[in-house]
Amino acid sequence: MEHEQKVAIVTGASQGIGAGLVAAFLARGYRVAATSRTIRPSDDPALLSVAGDIGDPETGPRVVAEALARFGRVDTLVNNAGIFVAKPFTDYTAEDYARVVATNLTGFHFTTQAAVAAMAKRGGGHVVSITTSLVRAPSSKVPSVLASLSKGGIDAATRSLAIEYAKRGIRVNAVSPGVIRTPMHAPETHDALAALHPVGRMGDIADIIGAVLYLEDAGFVTGETLHVDGGQAAGA
């Protein structure tokens, strides 16, 4: 019975959207491998906590290996970990570049590579990555070239992987949020951030969880980027 339960891996899982996704998958009866630099150990037999820097090429494969050792399978990977640095393009430092690329792209690449290899052996699976609507709808109010460079790479890779693995039963999708109300945004910034969205409000963590779970259930959807951004991608 244990090996029949589905298993999800969630990166960036210690707070905000990641923590919400862990709780949502557990509530669905999944077993979950959760990782972040600051993740705490868990006594829940259905939850495996794996501490590590996802920007280290060894972390993602280690998380997948530990999930397989503990649970025997990997069905879903949610690439949620990410860093956002808003600066004018010419102000970005080499350190900014290295940090953003390591977390957003290196973490995505090596974690997804290991997870897809495990899924291919089972004959199916699902990868969902969290990107940003600034990739397709840049804003003059939010200078964000490094976000577009890194998350845009994930957006493009989502479609490429979806086609490469379609006949092997592996679906690959992305969720593209606007600004979501999480602890990283101080309350005094909320009014300004809400104004960036045509609907006039920030998104909630539940909005992103709902989108990920929709894609998890949508067996005929692959290669899709689902915008959950209050209309940002549609235009100002």
N, C-alpha and C positions, 0 to 999 in steps of 0.2 A: 504493500500500500504506500509506504514511504516513497519508493522510487517512482510511483505514479503521480505524485504531486508535482506540479510545475515549480520551476525555480527561476527567480529573477535576480539579476545583478543590478545594483543601483550605485553609480558613482556620485561623489559629492553628496553623501547621504547623511551627514551629521546635523544639518539644519535646513530650514527653508523648504524649497521645492523637493529636495532630495529626501529629507526626513518625512515629508508628506507622502511621497511615492512609496517609501518603505512601508509606512503604515497602511497605505491603500492596498498594496500587494499582499501583505500579511492578512488583511481583512478578507481578501478574496480566497484565502487558503493556500496561497503560494508560500514556499520557503524562499528566503531572501538572503543574499550575500550583499552586505552594505559596506561601502568603503569610503574613507576620507582620511585626511591627515589626523583629524581629531576625534575619530569615531570611538565611542566607548564600548568596552566589552559588554556582551549581553548574555543573560541566563536563559533567554528564550530558545528552546531547541529548534525553532523554525527560523531563527535569525542568526546568521554568521556575520560577525563584525571583523573586518580586516583593515587595520590601520596602514596607511601608506600614502605617499605622494604620487598621485596619478600621473604627474609629469615625468616621473622616472620610468623609463621603458620597461623595467622589470616588474613594476607594480601591477599593471593590468593582467599580464599572464599569471602572476602569482594569485591574484584574486580569483581568476577563472579556475586555476588548479585547485585552490582550496575549496571552492564551491563544488567542484566535481568530486573531490575527496570526501567532503561532508555529506553532500546530497545526491551525488551520482549522475547529475544531469544539469544542463543549462538550457533554458527555454527562451528567456528574454534578457536582453541587455538594455539598460537605459543609461546612455551617456549624458549624465546631468552635470558633471563637474565642469566648471568654467570660470574664467577670470575676465572681467570687463574693466578696461582702463580707458576713460574718456579724456583725450588730450588732443590739442592741435597736432597735425601730422608731424610737423618739424620739431615738436617738443618730446616725442617719444625717445626714450633712451635705449641703449643696447640691452639694459637689464629689463626694461618693460617688454621689449620684443621677446627676449628669451623666456621670460616668465609666462607670457600669454601663449606663445607658441607651444611651450612645453605642456601646459595644462590643457589647452584647448585642442591642439592638433596631435601632439605626441601621445597624450593620454587616450584620445579617441582612436588613434591608429593601432596602438599595440593592444589595448583592451578589446577592441572590436575584432582584431585579427585572431586573438586567442579564443574569443567567444564564438565567432563564426566557424572556426575549425571544430569546436566541440559540437555546435549545432549541426554541421554538415555530417558528422558521424552518426547523429541521431536521425537525420533526414528532415530537419525542420527547425525553425526558430524565428525570432523577431528581434530586430535591433531598432531602438528609437533614440534619436539624439536631440538634445535641446540646443537650438541655435538662437537666432535673434532676428526680428523683422527689419533691423537696420541693414541687414545684408541686401535686401531687395528694395528697401525704402529708406535710404539715408536721410538724415535730418540735419539742416544747418545749425540746429540748436544743440546737437549732440555729436561732436567730432569723434569719430570712432573707427578709424581705418584699421586698427589692429583687430577689432571685433569682426569687421567685414572680411579681413584677410583670413582669419582663423576659422570663424564660424561659417564664412562663405565657402571655405574649403570643405567643411563637413556637409554643408548643404549640397554641394556638387557631388561629393563622394556618396551621399545617400542615394542619389539616382543611379550612379555608376554601380554601386554594390547591389542595388535592387535588381538591375538587369543581369548582372553577372551570376547572381544566385537564385533567380526566380525559379528556374527549373529544378532547383535542389530543395525547394520548400522553405527557403529563408526569405522573409520579408524585411525590408529596410525602409524606415520612415523617419521623419523629423517633425518636431513641434517647434514653431517659431513664435516665441512670446514677445509681447510688448514689455512695458515695465510692470513688474509684479510686486505686490506689497509683501516684502520679506524683511527680516531684521537688517539687511544690508542698506536699506533706505531709511534715513532718519525721518521721523514724523514731520519735521519742519520742511522737508522737501516734497511732501506728498502732493500739495496743490500744484506745484510747478510740473511735477512728473505726470499728474493726471491730465494736465493741459496738452501733453504731447499726443494724446489719443483722441481721435475724432469723437468717441463716445463720451469723453470728458471725465474718465476715471481710470485709475490704475487697475490692473488685473489682480486676481486673488490666486493663491496657491491652488485652491480647488479648481480653478479654471484650467490650469496646466495638468493637474491630475486627471481631470475628466477627459482631456484631449489624449493623453497617453493611454488611458484605459480604453477609449474609443478605438484607437489604432490597434491596441492589443487584441480587440475583439473583431476587427474588420479584416477578415481573412482574404478579401478580394482587393485590398488596398496595399500597394507597395510603390516605393519611389516617390511618395507624396511628402510635401512639406505643408503641414497644417498650421496656418496662421491663427494665433490666439492672441490678438494684439489690439483689440478695440478699434479696428479699422485702419491701423497704421499703414499696412501694406497696400491698402486700397487707394490711399492718397490723403493729403491734408485737407 
